[in-house]
Amino acid sequence: MTPLATPPVGTARHAAPAKIESWAESAEQIAVRNVNFWYGAKQALFNVSLSVPARSVMAFIGPSGCGKSTLLRLLNRMNDLIDGARKTGTIEVAGEDIYGPAANLTDLRRRVGMVFQKSNPFPKTIYENIAFGPRMAGERSRQRLDHTVERCLKQASLWNETKDRLHTSALELSGGQQQRLCIARALATEPDVLLMDEPCSALDPKSTQAIEELIKELKRDYTIVIVTHNMQQAARVSDHTTFFFEGRIVETGPTDRLFSNPAQEQTRDYITGRFG
């Protein structure tokens, strides 16, 4: 393998990415206030309000079709692509209204990364998967791209497994490796927030454990919101949990408290498996 053009980035597993001044970290990284959302005539969210602290993991739980993935996609405006979709209420990231007239959609998508349920690496090399975002943003320096590739693979705990095969197809990786590659690719644009929509649902237990350990490490530098149907996973990885039912928030709060002593009987019934 031809060595990367940049010196090693150091022994630390990951380094905090630089922050754009206008997206400076705040104690309340995400604020959702009185949000309603419709797919055409069908209302999917009803008066949803919640807060996500910076550098923490928020888990969205609830039965299928309850609105948790809808809200997740609203956090980087992916629902803008759906004909007939509309919302009311406000969503702020680092104090900025991401649906306001001054919002920059390109910057938002760069600062709020997304990892999907099914791993979706580009049909390119491992290196090119990670370099894609920075290149689209105008980066042309091979040295800086090399640095970004190495940094992101280390952050995703994938460097040791791929450093000798960076220029082979990403599609040759295992399913768990592909999902970690997609996380590394999302980190390459230096986001503040990382959204994960059931990132472990298609993975085996060993790969799931690797992703969960990765989430715990990444929250040192990022704010993470994860949708999961797995109650044990929510309890293991999240600091805060929000329980949705039929488009409404039933309960939200610290994960330890919500799982051990929920305030709502409906929450207790769901987390103990009585319905859902």
HELIX and SHEET records of a PDB file:
HELIX    1   1 GLU A   21  TRP A   23  5                                   3    
HELIX    2   2 LYS A   68  LEU A   74  1                                   7    
HELIX    3   3 MET A   78  LEU A   81  5                                   4    
HELIX    4   4 LEU A  105  ARG A  111  1                                   7    
HELIX    5   5 ILE A  126  MET A  136  1                                  11    
HELIX    6   6 ARG A  142  GLN A  155  1                                  14    
HELIX    7   7 TRP A  159  THR A  162  1                                   4    
HELIX    8   8 ALA A  170  GLU A  172  5                                   3    
HELIX    9   9 GLY A  175  LEU A  187  1                                  13    
HELIX   10  10 PRO A  205  LEU A  218  1                                  14    
HELIX   11  11 MET A  231  VAL A  237  1                                   7    
HELIX   12  12 THR A  255  SER A  260  1                                   6    
HELIX   13  13 GLU A  265  ILE A  271  1                                   7    
SHEET    1   A 4 LYS A  42  PRO A  53  0                                        
SHEET    2   A 4 GLU A  28  TYR A  39 -1                                        
SHEET    3   A 4 ALA A  85  VAL A  93 -1                                        
SHEET    4   A 4 GLU A  96  ASP A  97 -1                                        
SHEET    1   B 6 VAL A 112  VAL A 115  0                                        
SHEET    2   B 6 VAL A 193  ASP A 197  1                                        
SHEET    3   B 6 THR A 223  VAL A 227  1                                        
SHEET    4   B 6 VAL A  57  ILE A  61  1                                        
SHEET    5   B 6 HIS A 240  PHE A 245  1                                        
SHEET    6   B 6 ARG A 248  PRO A 254 -1                                        
END                                                                             
